[in-house]
Amino acid sequence: MKWFFAEPFGRPDIPWRAIAGLRDRIVHEYFRTNTRRIWDVIQDDFDPLESALKSAFNGPSSH
């Protein structure tokens, strides 16, 4: 299924491979997952990712 995330919806600005890679690390390396890194991703990357995804699926925001 990873082939789907190469550049879906023509949105190369969304880091699909990095998202899938992070998911794989959490699922397959649960006991070796760097929880600090996960927290950093949540703190630093979630808001820009949320905005990009909303834009991708809903069109440009009006605010």
N, C-alpha and C positions, 0 to 999 in steps of 0.2 A: 504493500500500500504506500510505501514511501515515495514511489515514483510520482504519486499524485501531488505531493507537496513540493515538487521542484519549483514551480511558479504558477500555482493555481490562480485563476481569475486575473492573470496578467499583473500580479502585484509582487514584483521582485523586491520591493521595499520591506516586505514582511519576511522575517528570517525563518521561513518554514523548516528548513533543515535543522537549524539550531533548536527550534521548538521540539521537533521530533526527536532529536538527539538527547535533549534534556529529559524528555519523557522516557526514553529508553534507559537512561542512567538511573532514573528514579525506580523504574519497574524492575530492571534486571540486576541492578547493583544496590539493592535496598540498604544492605548493612554497610556498604562502603560509600554511600551518598554523602557528599559534603553539605550538610544542612546549612552551614553559613553561606555557601555559594547559592543555594536555593533561596535563602532569605534575601541575599543581595539582588538576585534576579527579580524577586517580587518587588523589592523596594525601588530598584533603578529602572527596570524595564517594563513593568506591567502597565503603567499609564500610557506610555507611547504605543505599546502593542495594542492595548484596548482601543485607543483612538484610531490606529491603522485598521484594525479589524472592523470597527464600526463603519469607517469610511468605505472599506471594501464591500461590506454586505448591505449597507444602507445608503450609499452615495455620500457625497460631501455633507458635512453637518451645517446647520444653519446658524450656529453660534460661533 
